[in-house]
Amino acid sequence: MRQALVFAVLLGACTAAPEAPVQGLREGLRAHPLAWMSGCWERADGTYREVWSAPEHGYLFGYALTLENDKPVFFEQSRIDPGATFTFNAYPAGKGPSAFQERFRSFTRIEFVNAAHDYPQVVAYEQTKGGLTASISLEDDTQRQDFVFRPCKD
């Protein structure tokens, strides 16, 4: 009986051990205020995909692809830097950065602004029930474009 009890305790310890790092990772993701952006996001028609890394030392790294016939025709790299406020850095077609400063943040939305930039001047992300929505516009909210994303299928 004693051997069976020791075996059960050891077996339980072995099966529980791999879950600890995963649980730690989940807690780390929840601790970062923009962790909800992490993942692969795509438009329903498959013409645009945006991917954001899990937070790494406060940074998020991203890229976006515009697709035609499932082939990339435009790309953009992005980085969100930590600080007292977050900074969104865009590198369209590898050129940049164009830096946008955080102007608003809630638990499910963040807006970045650069009034001196030609277009866009505002970049925003919002967590939605079904995924993620991004928008770009001028500072007065004209020339607004919305991008509704769902989690990537592949």
N, C-alpha and C positions, 0 to 999 in steps of 0.2 A: 504494500500500500504506500509506504513511504517513497519507494522508487517511482511509483506512478505519479505521485504528487510532485516530486522533483522534476520528473520528465515533463509534466504538464506546465510547470512554471517556466522551465527552460524553453519549451516549445513556444509558449506565449511570448517570451522575451524576444525570441528569434523572429517571430512573425510581426511583432510590433515595431521592431527596430527600423525597417525601411520607411515606415510612415513618418518618423520624426522629421527628416529633412523636408519632406513634402509639406508637412504641417508648418514647419518654419518658413518655407517659401511662401505658402499661402498667407501667413501672418505678415510677412515682409511686404507682399503685394498690397494687402489691405492697408498697411501703414502709410503707403505713399498716396498722396491725395489725387494723383492722376492714374493710378493703377487700372482704373476702369477703361482706359484707352487701349491698354495692351491687347494685342491679338491681331488676327488677320480679318480685314473688313472688305466687303465688296458690294458694288451696286448690283441690284437684282438682274440687270441686263448683262452683267459680266464685262462691261466696258471699262471699269475702273476698279482698282484694288489699292487699298492702303493697309500697311502693316506697321504695327508699333511694338517695340520690344517691351519686355517686362522692365520695370525700373531697375537701374543698375547704378548704385551709389548716387541716387537722386536724378540721374539722367534717363531720358527715354529717347530711343533712336527709331527713326521711321523711314519708310520709303513709300512712294506711290507710283503706280504704273497705269498709264492709259493704254488700253488694248483695242486693236482692230483685228478681227478674225483671229483672236487669241494670240496675237503677236504684239509686243510692246512698241508703241509709237512715240511715247513720251514718258520720262521718269523724273521724279523729284526725290531728293533725300531731305530728311528733316531731323532736327535734334531739339529737344526741350532741355534747357539747362536749369538746374536748381538755383535757388538763391532766396533772398527775402521775397521776391516775386519771380515767377518763372519767365524764361525767355525762349520763344519759339524761333528757331533759325531754319530758314528754308533755303534749299539749294536747287532751284529748278534747272533741269538739264545739267546738273553738276556745277552750276555757276552760283556764286553767292559768297557768304550768306547774306540774306536779307533778314534782319533781326526785328522781331515783334515782341513788345513787352506785355506782360499780363496786365489787364485792366479790370478783370472781374473773374472771380472763381467761386463756385459753390461745390457741393458734393458730387454733382453730376454735370457741371458745365464749366468751361473755361473759355475766356475771350482774350485774344492778343491784339495789340494795335501798333501800327507804325504809320502815323499820319503823313510822314514825309515820303512814303512809298507810293509809286504811281497806282498800281493795282496788284493785288488787293491791299487795302489798308487795315482790314480787320480779318482775322482768322479765328474761327470759333469751333469748338467741339462740344457735343452734348451726348451723354449716355441716354439711350432710350430703352423702352421695354424690349424692343426687338433687336437692338444693336447700337449703332452709333450714327449720329448725324454731324456732318461738318458743314460749315458755311464760310464763304468769303464775300467781302463787299467793300465798298468805300466806307469811310468813317460815318457818313450820314445814312448808312444802310441802303444806299442806292446801288445798282448793278450787282445785286445780291444773287449768289448762286448757292443752292443747297445740294448737298450730297447725302443721300440716305443710304446707309450701309447695313448689311446683315453680316453675320459671321460667314467667313469663307467656307465654301463647300469642300474644297480640296486643299 
